[in-house]
Amino acid sequence: MFEYEIQKQRTAELLRQADHQRLVNEIRRARRDARRAARRSAKDGTEGRVSSLRSRFVRAA
């Protein structure tokens, strides 16, 4: 009987770990999708990349 109780506890712990990992993966996927959507909307928008410092200043005579 004791071994059966230990097995039930272990099974419950594994199920909790699997649920937690599934939730973490879902959050990661949502964040990644949000970043991709932001990049897509930024690409389609009027704002462009900021130029580097070299191209911002003219050479002195």
Z-matrix of the N, CA and C atoms (Angstrom, degrees):
N
C 1 1.445
C 2 1.522 1 110.77
N 3 1.322 2 116.98 1 -39.45
C 4 1.452 3 121.07 2 -178.68
C 5 1.530 4 111.58 3 -61.12
N 6 1.324 5 117.07 4 -42.53
C 7 1.466 6 121.47 5 179.69
C 8 1.525 7 111.30 6 -64.35
N 9 1.329 8 116.25 7 -34.87
C 10 1.455 9 120.53 8 178.23
C 11 1.529 10 110.61 9 -64.53
N 12 1.321 11 118.07 10 -41.68
C 13 1.464 12 122.36 11 178.82
C 14 1.531 13 110.70 12 -65.36
N 15 1.316 14 116.84 13 -41.43
C 16 1.469 15 120.60 14 177.35
C 17 1.523 16 109.81 15 -62.10
N 18 1.326 17 117.18 16 -42.31
C 19 1.467 18 120.97 17 179.70
C 20 1.522 19 110.95 18 -64.46
N 21 1.331 20 117.61 19 -39.99
C 22 1.468 21 120.91 20 177.58
C 23 1.522 22 111.02 21 -62.87
N 24 1.339 23 116.77 22 -42.42
C 25 1.462 24 120.40 23 178.61
C 26 1.526 25 111.08 24 -64.62
N 27 1.314 26 116.44 25 -42.20
C 28 1.466 27 121.08 26 179.59
C 29 1.526 28 110.61 27 -64.00
N 30 1.314 29 117.02 28 -42.34
C 31 1.459 30 120.88 29 178.31
C 32 1.521 31 111.05 30 -62.42
N 33 1.340 32 116.14 31 -43.07
C 34 1.462 33 120.19 32 178.69
C 35 1.528 34 110.58 33 -63.65
N 36 1.326 35 117.84 34 -40.25
C 37 1.463 36 121.35 35 178.93
C 38 1.529 37 110.98 36 -64.86
N 39 1.317 38 117.26 37 -41.97
C 40 1.461 39 120.64 38 178.37
C 41 1.529 40 111.17 39 -63.98
N 42 1.325 41 116.96 40 -38.04
C 43 1.468 42 120.02 41 177.44
C 44 1.522 43 110.70 42 -65.53
N 45 1.345 44 117.64 43 -40.34
C 46 1.467 45 120.56 44 177.51
C 47 1.530 46 110.79 45 -63.85
N 48 1.325 47 116.48 46 -42.05
C 49 1.469 48 119.80 47 178.78
C 50 1.525 49 111.17 48 -63.66
N 51 1.321 50 116.89 49 -40.86
C 52 1.470 51 120.43 50 179.63
C 53 1.525 52 110.60 51 -65.24
N 54 1.334 53 116.81 52 -41.56
C 55 1.464 54 119.73 53 177.61
C 56 1.518 55 111.19 54 -63.26
N 57 1.324 56 116.15 55 -41.00
C 58 1.467 57 120.17 56 179.59
C 59 1.529 58 110.46 57 -64.15
N 60 1.317 59 117.06 58 -45.45
C 61 1.462 60 120.66 59 -179.88
C 62 1.526 61 111.07 60 -63.81
N 63 1.323 62 116.96 61 -38.18
C 64 1.458 63 121.06 62 177.47
C 65 1.529 64 110.87 63 -62.72
N 66 1.332 65 116.28 64 -41.07
C 67 1.458 66 120.80 65 178.62
C 68 1.525 67 111.17 66 -66.15
N 69 1.328 68 117.22 67 -42.45
C 70 1.467 69 121.41 68 178.10
C 71 1.520 70 110.25 69 -61.13
N 72 1.318 71 116.88 70 -45.14
C 73 1.466 72 120.12 71 179.41
C 74 1.520 73 111.65 72 -62.97
N 75 1.326 74 116.69 73 -38.71
C 76 1.462 75 120.58 74 178.89
C 77 1.529 76 110.93 75 -64.60
N 78 1.325 77 117.21 76 -41.03
C 79 1.468 78 121.31 77 178.42
C 80 1.521 79 110.15 78 -65.11
N 81 1.320 80 116.62 79 -44.52
C 82 1.472 81 120.04 80 178.77
C 83 1.527 82 111.23 81 -60.22
N 84 1.332 83 115.52 82 -42.99
C 85 1.462 84 119.75 83 -179.81
C 86 1.522 85 110.88 84 -64.42
N 87 1.323 86 117.05 85 -40.25
C 88 1.464 87 120.74 86 179.49
C 89 1.525 88 111.03 87 -65.49
N 90 1.326 89 117.17 88 -41.71
C 91 1.474 90 120.36 89 178.08
C 92 1.521 91 111.08 90 -64.50
N 93 1.335 92 115.82 91 -42.68
C 94 1.469 93 119.80 92 179.74
C 95 1.521 94 110.55 93 -63.25
N 96 1.330 95 116.43 94 -43.22
C 97 1.461 96 120.14 95 178.67
C 98 1.526 97 111.10 96 -64.01
N 99 1.331 98 117.30 97 -37.90
C 100 1.466 99 120.59 98 178.77
C 101 1.528 100 110.55 99 -65.56
N 102 1.336 101 116.97 100 -41.63
C 103 1.470 102 119.84 101 177.50
C 104 1.526 103 111.13 102 -63.00
N 105 1.332 104 115.77 103 -42.56
C 106 1.471 105 119.11 104 179.07
C 107 1.520 106 111.18 105 -63.66
N 108 1.318 107 116.78 106 -41.17
C 109 1.463 108 120.52 107 178.99
C 110 1.526 109 110.25 108 -64.97
N 111 1.327 110 117.13 109 -38.89
C 112 1.462 111 120.17 110 178.85
C 113 1.527 112 110.54 111 -65.47
N 114 1.327 113 116.24 112 -39.97
C 115 1.471 114 119.20 113 178.37
C 116 1.523 115 110.77 114 -65.14
N 117 1.331 116 115.99 115 -40.73
C 118 1.467 117 119.23 116 179.22
C 119 1.522 118 111.02 117 -64.13
N 120 1.318 119 117.52 118 -42.98
C 121 1.461 120 119.73 119 -178.80
C 122 1.525 121 110.55 120 -70.15
N 123 1.332 122 117.22 121 -32.84
C 124 1.465 123 119.69 122 177.71
C 125 1.522 124 110.52 123 -69.29
N 126 1.319 125 116.70 124 -35.16
C 127 1.456 126 120.24 125 179.39
C 128 1.525 127 110.68 126 -67.84
N 129 1.321 128 116.58 127 -37.21
C 130 1.454 129 121.07 128 -178.89
C 131 1.528 130 112.49 129 -78.77
N 132 1.317 131 117.53 130 -18.06
C 133 1.463 132 121.52 131 -176.63
C 134 1.517 133 112.17 132 -76.28
N 135 1.306 134 116.39 133 -178.81
C 136 1.466 135 121.26 134 -178.12
C 137 1.513 136 111.99 135 -84.50
N 138 1.321 137 117.18 136 -18.00
C 139 1.461 138 119.06 137 -178.76
C 140 1.511 139 109.63 138 -78.34
N 141 1.319 140 115.66 139 135.74
C 142 1.447 141 120.15 140 179.71
C 143 1.501 142 111.44 141 -112.45
N 144 1.305 143 116.42 142 -170.00
C 145 1.455 144 121.32 143 178.47
C 146 1.511 145 110.21 144 -72.28
N 147 1.287 146 115.55 145 151.18
C 148 1.457 147 120.98 146 176.45
C 149 1.522 148 107.27 147 -81.91
N 150 1.316 149 115.98 148 135.02
C 151 1.463 150 118.91 149 -178.37
C 152 1.519 151 109.84 150 -73.58
N 153 1.309 152 115.38 151 160.15
C 154 1.458 153 119.38 152 179.62
C 155 1.527 154 109.96 153 -74.49
N 156 1.316 155 115.60 154 167.80
C 157 1.463 156 120.04 155 -177.92
C 158 1.527 157 112.06 156 -65.50
N 159 1.318 158 118.23 157 -32.22
C 160 1.465 159 121.08 158 -178.69
C 161 1.523 160 112.30 159 -61.55
N 162 1.305 161 117.32 160 -38.19
C 163 1.454 162 119.14 161 -176.11
C 164 1.529 163 112.35 162 -85.80
N 165 1.320 164 117.52 163 -6.50
C 166 1.454 165 120.06 164 -178.21
C 167 1.530 166 112.29 165 -83.01
N 168 1.300 167 118.64 166 -27.62
C 169 1.448 168 120.91 167 -174.43
C 170 1.527 169 109.98 168 -113.64
N 171 1.326 170 114.74 169 140.78
C 172 1.466 171 118.88 170 177.17
C 173 1.509 172 109.28 171 -83.61
N 174 1.315 173 115.15 172 155.27
C 175 1.464 174 119.74 173 179.55
C 176 1.511 175 110.18 174 -72.63
N 177 1.281 176 114.79 175 143.71
C 178 1.471 177 119.30 176 177.02
C 179 1.526 178 108.64 177 -76.61
N 180 1.323 179 116.19 178 154.12
C 181 1.449 180 121.18 179 -176.94
C 182 1.470 181 112.45 180 -71.20
